Amino acid sequence: MATLNKTQPKKIVYLIVIVTIICAGCFYYIQYFFNNGYLPSPFIYDKSNTFMDLFNPMYWALENGRYTDWGSVYPPLNFVILKFINFVFAGEWSGDPELMRDNSPWVIVGFCLIYLAIPAFMLKTRHWCEFSNAEKVPVYLAIILSTPMLFALERGNLVVFCPLLLTIVLSRIGFSRCVSIALLINLKPYFVLLMFYYVVRKNWKALATCIALSGLFFAIPGLALDNHFLVFLKNIFNFSQDEGIFSLREVMSFPSSISAFSYVLKSQDGAMFASNFLNADKIAFVISIIEIIKWSALTTSLAVLITRPRVMRDAEIFTLLIVIITNLGVWVGGYTLIYYIAIIPVLINLRASWLYIVLLVIMAMPLDIVPLAGDFIGKQYSYLSGLQVDVQWTLGPGSVIRPVINIIFLMLLSFDFMARRCKRPSDNLRLLAVSSG
């Protein structure tokens, strides 16, 4: 284990190398923008849609039809946060979401400040105490300039708040952990899987507390905002069942799950492209294999959590659950990879820490610089440049590599915990202490 707050020269060198690679990718994105007037892949192919994950729900934060007309899958807490952001940064409410974006520059500035502040707050927590201040500087730069974080920034998604809450979940016990999980669930409902921790620990009192808090954080904003807030439950179910809700370019822009491959192959366009190499039966077989691999990995991971919780620390259980979430399917979104920022302090204390960190660095790197395929999709309005531009959509290696590495990451973690026999006596005492929290 690293010495607390003591700078290690070798670690500094590694961090500088990582930051240099990530900065080079960020420089490429900037240079491409100035040369072409829009951001390249993996950023969203609709260049007029920048920051609209922020302004679309912000517009509906004051509209009563958010669940009935718009069919929102955002829990009510999201709209409360968006109203607060708009109020603090003096945003515009009139017109449609695009007009609101055009007339609310300080909201965009405010969101960018939040984006920069969240990692800084994370690095100040005791969860990161094994990193010295000198080491935290390159870590901070690597975080804010990494491709997953920049992807979330370009979308303007509230997912940027989640790593800070996950840091609290990983480093605290008791009521504060329950509150953080409840808030996460009311930001992104798939975080309900984190409550599985209380099941494997058989901590029924804390589980009941977490469920109650989740219900309160859902009901109180819901009642304050919208009489139809319970329609959210129907919307979220329909969203998870609708296999045609995403475009193929959207799915493949920044996937975290190998389900992106089967999603594409199930579509008419994807199957037509694959037919150049495989017949229909083989395409169906490939789809089945992809899903079998994913569900086998997920099932194995859950089995490890059920059968091996005594050899795992609390933070390790949550780490495995976080990695499970990112692999669930295309509907969780590729920006879920930013959650891995919170688990870095956990990974560096595992037996194969160097391997896990390398995998995370690869997923954070600008892997899409060299395109595998491309297609001219016509002239578009680019919000960032304010110009009509000719957009060349490309499919980069990152769209293939990241999901594959992510499922490998999940399997390696699962096998690591599965193979663990027993811990040192001091670790067992510490594990017993945190388990009772």
C-alpha angles and dihedrals in degrees: 000000000000119000109256115260093347114129114234112205093211091053091049091053092051091048092050091052091050093047091048092055093046092046090051089056092049089050089052091054091050093047092048090051094052091047097045108020096240140065117264128230134326086045115090115290093226098079092190091061100073113139091003093125082068102041101038093062091034089060091050092047087086097035119092093212095066092117102025103038103023094033093222121198092194114110114238093257089069091061092049090053091046092050089051093050090048092049095047094048096040098244127184119254103185127096128010127323093269092051090047089054092049092051098042108067092148091057088058090047089049092051090050090052090051088049090055095042100051096068090044091055090046093054090051093060123096088247087079096042092119089068118079121224090256090054093047093062096066090037090056092049091048090052100049094042098043116116096242091053093045089049090054090047093051090052092046091225123170087226085096088079093059101077091060092051090045089053089057091048091052097045106034135062136204124016098354090057091050091050092050093050091048091051091048091052090052091051097043115008094209087074086080083091088072089072087069084082090071090050095054090044089047089227096150096167092057090044090055090048092050092048091048093049091047089053092049093048087051100043102041097053089038094055091044093050112031138010088211097053092121088068083076089078091058092045094051091050092050090046093055091048098046107096095181100053096102128062117235092244090052093050094048097042095085113349124177098184129062086227084085088074095052090043090057094044091051091057123088095241093045093048090048091054092046090050087074087071107020137033121238095266093052091048089054089048092052091049090052093048092051092052093043090054092049097046092042090054092047093046092048091051093051090047090054090052091051098044103032108037093120092066093047129080119228093254090051092054091051090046091056091047091052092052089048090054094054090053098048099099148294092292094070091065131231093261087074084087087080087073088074089074088074095052098053094096089052094049095051089064096052123100094251095036094142091056094050093047091049090052091050092048091051091052090049094050125099094258096161099070093104109052122223093196138358144194133189106234098182138247118333139173109253110209095199095054097028090226139116104248138181105244123211110193115208135187109221131201089252091070088061101033101048098057091045093049090045094056090045088050090054093049094047092051091048093050090045092058092039092055094047109110110185137335131235113277091251090054091050091053091049091047091052091050096051092042090062091052 
